[in-house]
Every structure is written in C-alpha cells, then in structure tokens.
C-alpha cells in the first residue's frame, strides 16, 4: 500500500487520456525510481507550462504565448485558414507539415444530443476573421462523424456570402485499407467521392 500522496499522483495520472490505473501505477513507479532523471524534470516542466499557459486569442490554440507560435509565424500563409474541432486536431495537422496556412479551433462540434449550439463554439470569431479580409481559402477539417459533418455544413452556410474558396478534407478509403474491413459509412463516402482514373 502506497502513501496517500503517491496514491493521489497515481489517481491523477489515471485520469489522463490513454492511461488506466495499471499504466498510471507503472508511470508512478518509474518516476519514483528515477526521481532525479524523470520526476524532477517532469515537475519543472509542468510548473513552467502551468505558469505560462495561454489560449491564443486569434485561433484558439493552446501555447505559452498569445498569439501562439503558429499565428505569430510570418512564414505561414495568412490567406489559407484550416478550421478544426479541437486543439488536438490542429496539432495533428501541423505535425504533418502539409498545411502551410493558419488555423482556427472551434472548441468542439455541434451536437443536439450534447446540447452544443453554434454560440457554444468559436464560429462567430471565425466569421469575423473571414470578414476582416485577407483569407482566400477556408479548409473545413472536421471529423468524419455526423456531428462533424453537421458542423461543416453549418459553417459553409455561414461563410457562403464571402468571396472565398471553401474546401473540406477528403473522406473515404484510408491508404492501405482493405474494403472488407471498412464500415459502410466510409465505403459510401469513398463511392460518392470517386474520381476519374488518370
């Protein structure tokens, strides 16, 4: 039986996504065993982030500066704007280094079941960014769920009055995917988005 403090640490780690109670115990044992090499640097990093954590007032990204590093990067194409549901989606797309523009985080997706309405998301801020000018293309990078597609449709309606190119990520067959293992929704989307063979 561990002390209350160690149990509290284990409980706190177990609440993190991807970690259950057993994984959290293993992580705590590692931190305790490697105190100087793992626990002390982790504490210092957590304290530094906690002291400087900020939400970007431009795009909604989480960083230690406002505006965030992406919005402050002058090498980014300010004419292209990629709209995502959550910060995790922004980070995933940015990690790919395939999108040269800037981002806008909605903070979720429309959901009647969960009571998430347009005013609960940063859709009005997105419209104001486009209205301010300088944006030529808005890429809707919503998840391929019913709620994600509903959100994309709603945003498309809100932005249709602006002279911009409105696109969305392609959906369908994943690279390396086998037809037998795909769900009907993915197959249906792949069939709808079919294109001529070059």
C-alpha positions in Angstrom: 0.0 0.0 0.0 1.5 3.4 -1.1 1.1 6.7 0.8 -1.8 9.0 0.2 0.4 11.3 -1.9 1.6 8.5 -4.2 -2.0 7.2 -4.5 -3.2 10.7 -5.3 -0.5 11.0 -8.0 -1.5 7.6 -9.4 -5.1 8.7 -9.4 -4.3 12.0 -11.2 -2.3 10.2 -13.9 -5.0 7.5 -14.3 -7.5 10.3 -15.3 -5.3 11.3 -18.3 -6.4 10.0 -21.8 -4.8 6.7 -22.7 -3.7 5.9 -19.1 -5.7 3.5 -16.9 -4.9 2.6 -13.3 -2.3 0.0 -14.2 -0.5 2.2 -16.6 -0.6 5.1 -14.1 0.9 2.8 -11.4 3.8 1.9 -13.8 4.4 5.5 -14.6 4.5 6.5 -10.9 6.9 3.6 -10.1 9.2 4.8 -12.9 9.0 8.4 -11.7 9.8 7.3 -8.1 12.6 5.0 -9.2 14.2 7.6 -11.5 13.5 10.6 -9.2 16.3 12.9 -10.4 16.2 11.9 -14.0 12.4 11.8 -14.5 10.3 13.2 -11.6 12.2 16.4 -11.0 12.3 17.4 -14.8 8.6 16.5 -15.1 7.7 18.7 -12.2 9.8 21.6 -13.5 8.2 21.2 -17.0 4.6 21.1 -15.5 5.2 24.2 -13.4 6.7 26.1 -16.3 3.7 25.3 -18.5 1.2 26.0 -15.7 2.7 29.4 -15.1 2.7 30.5 -18.8 -0.2 28.5 -20.3 -2.4 30.7 -22.6 -5.2 30.2 -25.2 -4.4 32.1 -28.4 -6.9 34.9 -28.8 -6.6 34.6 -32.6 -7.0 30.9 -33.3 -7.8 29.2 -30.0 -4.6 27.1 -29.9 -3.0 26.3 -26.6 0.5 27.6 -26.2 2.7 29.6 -23.7 2.3 32.8 -25.8 -0.6 34.9 -27.1 -0.7 34.9 -30.1 0.6 31.4 -30.4 3.7 30.4 -32.3 1.6 29.4 -35.4 -0.2 32.7 -35.6 3.0 34.7 -35.0 4.9 32.8 -37.7 5.2 35.2 -40.6 6.2 32.4 -43.0 2.7 30.9 -42.7 0.2 31.7 -45.5 -2.4 34.0 -43.8 -4.7 33.6 -46.9 -5.3 29.9 -46.1 -7.3 29.0 -42.9 -7.9 25.5 -41.7 -10.8 25.1 -39.3 -10.6 22.2 -36.8 -12.8 21.0 -34.0 -10.1 20.7 -31.2 -6.6 21.7 -30.4 -5.5 18.0 -30.8 -6.7 18.2 -34.4 -4.6 21.3 -35.0 -1.5 19.7 -33.5 -2.0 16.6 -35.7 -2.4 18.6 -38.9 0.5 20.8 -38.0 2.7 17.8 -37.2 2.2 16.6 -40.8 3.8 19.9 -42.1 1.5 19.6 -45.1 -0.7 22.7 -44.5 1.2 26.0 -44.9 -1.6 28.3 -43.6 -3.1 29.2 -40.3 -5.7 27.5 -38.1 -9.0 28.2 -36.3 -10.1 26.0 -33.4 -13.8 25.7 -32.9 -13.6 24.2 -29.4 -15.9 21.3 -30.3 -18.7 20.4 -32.7 -22.4 20.9 -33.0 -24.3 18.3 -31.2 -28.0 18.3 -30.4 -27.6 15.3 -28.0 -24.9 17.0 -26.0 -26.6 20.4 -26.2 -23.7 22.1 -28.1 -25.1 25.0 -30.1 -23.4 27.4 -32.6 -22.9 30.0 -29.9 -21.0 27.5 -27.7 -18.3 27.3 -30.4 -16.0 30.0 -31.9 -17.9 30.1 -35.2 -18.7 33.8 -34.8 -15.0 34.5 -34.3 -14.3 32.5 -37.5 -16.8 34.6 -39.5 -15.2 37.8 -38.1 -11.7 36.6 -39.2 -13.0 35.9 -42.8 -15.0 39.1 -42.8 -11.9 41.1 -41.9 -10.4 40.1 -45.3 -7.1 38.6 -46.4 -8.5 35.0 -46.4 -8.8 33.3 -49.8 -9.5 29.7 -48.7 -11.1 28.1 -45.7 -10.5 24.4 -45.3 -13.1 22.6 -43.2 -11.2 19.8 -41.4 -14.0 18.4 -39.3 -14.0 14.8 -38.2 -15.9 12.3 -40.4 -18.8 12.0 -37.9 -22.4 13.0 -38.2 -21.7 15.9 -35.8 -18.5 16.9 -37.6 -20.3 17.0 -41.0 -23.2 18.9 -39.5 -20.8 21.5 -38.1 -19.0 21.7 -41.5 -22.4 22.3 -43.3 -23.4 25.0 -40.8 -20.1 26.8 -41.2 -20.3 26.5 -45.0 -23.7 28.2 -44.8 -22.3 31.0 -42.6 -19.4 31.6 -45.0 -21.2 31.3 -48.4 -21.6 35.1 -48.7 -17.8 35.7 -48.7 -15.7 35.5 -51.9 -13.6 32.7 -50.7 -12.8 29.1 -51.8 -14.4 26.8 -49.3 -13.0 23.2 -49.2 -13.0 20.3 -46.9 -10.8 17.3 -46.3 -11.3 14.3 -48.5 -13.0 11.3 -46.8 -13.1 7.7 -47.8 -10.6 4.9 -48.2 -7.5 5.1 -46.0 -4.2 4.3 -47.6 -3.5 0.6 -47.1 -7.2 0.0 -46.1 -8.9 -3.2 -47.2 -12.5 -2.9 -48.3 -13.6 -5.9 -46.2 -12.6 -4.2 -43.0 -14.2 -0.8 -43.7 -17.6 0.3 -42.3 -20.5 1.2 -44.6 -20.2 5.0 -43.9 -16.6 5.0 -45.1 -17.4 3.0 -48.2 -20.4 5.2 -49.0 -18.2 8.3 -48.7 -15.5 6.7 -50.9 -18.1 5.9 -53.6 -19.6 9.4 -53.5 -16.1 11.0 -53.8 -14.9 8.7 -56.6 -12.9 10.4 -59.4 -11.7 9.5 -62.9 -8.7 7.3 -63.3 -5.7 9.3 -64.7 
